[in-house]
């Protein structure tokens, strides 16, 4: 059985031809799944019985199950998903005025090892397939009332999207297709730790998605510490690739900066950031650290945040503070999976009557 969502439109057309079904059925099939939100081929009422039967015998639409669903008081909904091999990822639906934004994962775990992030604490298991990425979008879409549509996608869930570029671009191209989710490229953001070769490939891709680069430090020494993969890459190569992306696409670049109290929020850091941002058509997304259980970092106080922000805005930098959403449901990706795994471990240990193991220190 193949996962239907891994097929390109051409793959589906070829399959239809092979079985002597007319090719106009392809767009009907996609519309049933992506727009009319059906759960099975049997519900595709305008398809002949034989075609529905053939589809059911050849393909599955769903390869993932919902292990847990949580809803926060601000309406944010988060899904913990279990994939066919037992790997787990997280996906989030955020409500903000008329925006319905989804935050989607690209890998099971993450290899980047950013010190403050829950997703990478246990390393990476594997890349998600194009179908598994799309399936998250469909599961989140089905949490919406019938008359509401998904409006924005951010690849800011678990994993490093640019370490799984072809599947991510494949899934986002489908999401952009008017026959399917129909979400414009300006409403789709790929967030990356900064992998220059992949950023250059993105620049040559026919669709220009919004690019967000997780900077978190304004100089090599601090970034090497907070984002360990930086040691093998380096800020200057990342910035050169980002400039190339801007030259080709003319899309304003977003830089993300997780603010960690007394680590990367000093006056000197803000000034260094100004010198990176000022020459570029860029904006800064400041994200106060969302505490992860067991990690030693702290969110900055209101005063520290205001001071940091003040230096940048005075220097004319466009800046947004991303206020936390869905706090009480562990909406920073990786946390729900981690808590779930630890609860399961605890249960296992209490069944066996042993002491649970100490958490390894970060
Ligand atoms: N690998 C991609 C996507 C990661 S998640 C990237 O690095 O951009 C999206 C953003 O959330 C990243 O900027 C990431 O650094 C940030 N993030 C991770 N853990 C966080 C935490 N505990 N609090 C706030 N932001 C966090």
Boltz pocket constraint, residues with backbone or C-beta under 6 A from the ligand:
constraints:
  - pocket:
      binder: B
      contacts: [[A, 112], [A, 114], [A, 116], [A, 117], [A, 118], [A, 155], [A, 156], [A, 157], [A, 158], [A, 159], [A, 160], [A, 161], [A, 191], [A, 192], [A, 193], [A, 194], [A, 212], [A, 213], [A, 214], [A, 256], [A, 257], [A, 258], [A, 287], [A, 288], [A, 289], [A, 290], [A, 291], [A, 292], [A, 332], [A, 333]]
      max_distance: 6.0
